[in-house]
Amino acid sequence: MSNTDVDELFEIRTAFYTGNYQLCINEAPKLKTNNPTSKVDKEVIMYRAYIAQRKYGVVLDGINSAHPDEMQAVKLFADYLSNQSKRDSIVKDLDSRMSANVDITNTTFLVMAASIYFHEQNYDAALRVLNPSDALECIALAIQILLKLDRIDLGRKELKRMQEIDEDSVLTQLAQAWFNLSVGGDKYQDAYYIFQEMSDKHNATPLLLNGQAACYMAQGKFDDAESVLQEAMDKDSNNPETLINMIILTQHTGKSIEKQILSYDRRRLAEAQRGTPSRQLSRTKKESIIPQQRATRLIRINSVIHAMNVFYPRLHVRHGTKELTSPMSILFSELSNYTR
């Protein structure tokens, strides 16, 4: 491979795809490149990592009208996620843009536009945005949508297309794991091996650990799933996917979710106190009250989950609007309270 073929952003790009968002944020400013495209891509990855951390304000403040189209697309998605009252107008404007000529080489715009349609549950529109592109990230997102729609046959075709473009890509491997989870049977274990190998090779992020937990639960290995989810909680106790999977786990084990969270927080507090100077203990004890308040909120989450159709690893809400009348929306509303 020549020097011109080297991906200067491989480390932060891989970190983003595997869910190591803080590494993206820390390392992106340190990367020096003379390639104009790489400079833009570096900023795009960093700001998308902020979005993944739900730090929308950083994106909205950091990107202005002077930035290129790719970054404007990232800002649009952040604006959509952060301002519920503006969502209808944002979608209307996006519809107008999509009805005109769209630059299909602007992968960032395609992914951000499709992501907005995905959140709107307008899957047909999302797929129309993604289909013209041969970019791996566009195909990967299309696969996620197709699997959500239970179109495994079409997902298989898109996965084959990814493999033909770059079989060794992290995105291709992740897509293979998602596909295996949807197929089920012996493929659950194959999916687990992919998530485990990525965790060993890169970093055991909550995203990859939740993938492992999905495989375990699908195979009825609930004790193993609980262990992996506890590890994910250690890394990010506010991660919504981890909390949702913990809730789903309790539906199989019969354990109380609020007691599990309290037990976890007490364990974390004990570990912190063992290494905490005495002058800081009073503050730590005060902070221990917060998890109990959070656990109280989780009691409502426990009842919400019964209103949902649960098909692991995907959660389907077939009724209700996309606002708080939807059980899934109520769940995420409660999770947003928990993570404050």
LINQUI-V549845 format. One record per backbone hydrogen bond with DSSP energy under -0.5 kcal/mol. CO is the residue of the C=O (numbers start at 1). NH is the residue of the N-H. E is the energy in kcal/mol with one decimal. If there is no record, write none. Layout:
BEGIN
CO;NH;E + CO;NH;E
END
This chain:
BEGIN
2;5;-1.4 + 3;6;-1.1 + 6;8;-1.0 + 7;10;-1.6 + 9;13;-2.8 + 10;14;-2.7 + 11;15;-2.2 + 12;16;-2.2 + 13;17;-2.2 + 14;18;-2.0 + 15;20;-3.2 + 16;19;-1.2 + 18;208;-0.5 + 19;21;-1.4 + 20;24;-1.3 + 21;25;-2.0 + 22;26;-2.5 + 23;27;-2.7 + 24;28;-2.4 + 25;29;-0.6 + 27;30;-1.0 + 27;31;-1.0 + 28;31;-1.1 + 31;33;-0.5 + 34;36;-0.6 + 35;39;-2.2 + 36;40;-1.8 + 37;41;-2.7 + 38;42;-2.5 + 39;43;-1.6 + 40;44;-2.5 + 41;45;-2.6 + 42;46;-2.1 + 43;47;-2.7 + 44;48;-2.3 + 45;49;-1.9 + 46;50;-1.6 + 47;51;-1.9 + 48;52;-2.3 + 49;53;-1.3 + 50;55;-2.8 + 51;54;-2.1 + 54;56;-1.0 + 55;58;-0.6 + 55;59;-1.0 + 56;60;-2.6 + 57;61;-2.3 + 58;62;-1.7 + 59;63;-1.7 + 62;64;-0.5 + 64;67;-1.8 + 68;71;-0.6 + 68;72;-1.7 + 69;73;-2.0 + 70;74;-1.3 + 71;75;-2.3 + 72;76;-2.2 + 73;77;-1.9 + 74;78;-2.2 + 75;79;-2.7 + 76;80;-2.3 + 77;81;-2.4 + 78;82;-2.0 + 79;83;-1.6 + 82;84;-0.6 + 83;86;-1.2 + 84;87;-1.0 + 86;90;-2.4 + 87;91;-2.7 + 88;92;-2.2 + 89;93;-2.3 + 90;94;-2.3 + 91;95;-2.6 + 92;96;-1.7 + 93;97;-2.0 + 94;98;-2.5 + 95;99;-1.2 + 96;100;-0.6 + 97;100;-1.0 + 102;104;-1.0 + 103;106;-1.6 + 105;107;-1.7 + 106;110;-1.9 + 107;111;-2.6 + 108;112;-2.6 + 109;113;-3.0 + 110;114;-2.5 + 111;115;-2.1 + 112;116;-1.9 + 113;117;-2.1 + 114;118;-2.4 + 115;119;-2.2 + 116;120;-1.7 + 117;122;-2.7 + 118;121;-1.6 + 121;123;-1.1 + 122;126;-1.9 + 123;127;-2.4 + 124;128;-2.1 + 125;129;-1.8 + 126;130;-1.8 + 127;131;-2.6 + 128;132;-0.5 + 130;133;-1.8 + 135;139;-2.1 + 136;140;-2.8 + 137;141;-2.1 + 138;142;-2.1 + 139;143;-2.2 + 140;144;-2.0 + 141;145;-2.1 + 142;146;-2.6 + 143;147;-2.6 + 144;148;-2.0 + 145;149;-1.8 + 146;151;-3.1 + 147;150;-1.4 + 150;152;-1.1 + 151;155;-2.3 + 152;156;-2.4 + 153;157;-1.3 + 154;158;-2.1 + 155;159;-2.4 + 156;160;-2.2 + 157;161;-1.7 + 158;162;-2.1 + 159;163;-2.4 + 160;164;-1.9 + 161;165;-1.4 + 162;166;-3.0 + 163;167;-0.6 + 166;169;-0.9 + 169;173;-2.2 + 170;174;-2.5 + 171;175;-2.6 + 172;176;-2.1 + 173;177;-1.9 + 174;178;-2.6 + 175;179;-2.5 + 176;180;-2.6 + 177;181;-2.1 + 178;182;-1.7 + 179;183;-2.2 + 180;184;-2.5 + 184;187;-1.7 + 185;188;-1.5 + 186;189;-0.7 + 186;190;-1.1 + 187;191;-2.5 + 188;192;-2.2 + 189;193;-2.2 + 190;194;-1.5 + 191;195;-2.2 + 192;196;-2.9 + 193;197;-2.7 + 194;198;-2.3 + 195;199;-2.0 + 196;200;-2.4 + 197;201;-2.4 + 198;202;-2.8 + 198;203;-0.6 + 203;205;-2.1 + 205;209;-2.7 + 206;210;-2.6 + 207;211;-1.3 + 208;212;-2.0 + 209;213;-2.5 + 210;214;-2.2 + 211;215;-1.8 + 212;216;-2.4 + 213;217;-2.8 + 214;218;-2.2 + 215;219;-1.2 + 216;219;-0.5 + 216;221;-2.9 + 217;220;-1.4 + 220;222;-1.4 + 221;225;-2.0 + 222;226;-2.4 + 223;227;-2.0 + 224;228;-2.2 + 225;229;-2.5 + 226;230;-2.2 + 227;231;-1.6 + 228;232;-2.0 + 229;233;-2.4 + 230;234;-2.0 + 231;235;-1.2 + 232;236;-2.1 + 236;239;-1.4 + 239;243;-2.1 + 240;244;-2.8 + 241;245;-2.5 + 242;246;-2.3 + 243;247;-2.1 + 244;248;-2.6 + 245;249;-2.5 + 246;250;-1.9 + 247;251;-1.1 + 248;251;-0.5 + 248;252;-0.8 + 249;252;-1.2 + 249;253;-2.2 + 250;254;-2.4 + 256;260;-2.0 + 257;261;-2.4 + 258;262;-2.3 + 259;263;-2.7 + 260;264;-2.4 + 261;265;-2.6 + 262;266;-2.7 + 263;267;-2.1 + 264;268;-2.4 + 265;269;-2.5 + 266;270;-2.5 + 267;271;-2.3 + 268;272;-2.3 + 269;273;-2.6 + 270;274;-1.7 + 271;275;-0.7 + 272;275;-0.7 + 273;276;-1.3 + 277;280;-2.0 + 278;281;-1.2 + 278;282;-0.5 + 280;284;-1.8 + 281;285;-2.8 + 282;286;-1.8 + 283;287;-2.2 + 284;288;-1.0 + 286;289;-1.4 + 287;290;-1.0 + 287;291;-0.6 + 288;292;-0.7 + 289;293;-1.5 + 290;294;-2.3 + 291;295;-2.6 + 292;296;-1.6 + 293;297;-1.4 + 294;298;-1.6 + 295;299;-0.7 + 296;299;-1.0 + 296;300;-0.6 + 297;300;-0.9 + 297;301;-1.2 + 298;302;-2.2 + 299;303;-1.1 + 300;304;-2.0 + 301;305;-2.0 + 303;306;-0.7 + 304;307;-2.0 + 305;308;-1.4 + 308;310;-0.8 + 309;311;-0.6 + 309;316;-1.5 + 311;314;-1.5 + 314;311;-1.2 + 314;316;-0.5 + 316;309;-1.1 + 316;318;-0.6 + 323;326;-2.0 + 326;330;-2.6 + 327;331;-2.5 + 328;332;-2.4 + 329;333;-2.3 + 330;334;-2.6 + 331;335;-2.3 + 332;336;-2.1 + 333;337;-1.4 + 334;338;-2.3 + 335;339;-2.3 + 337;340;-1.1
END
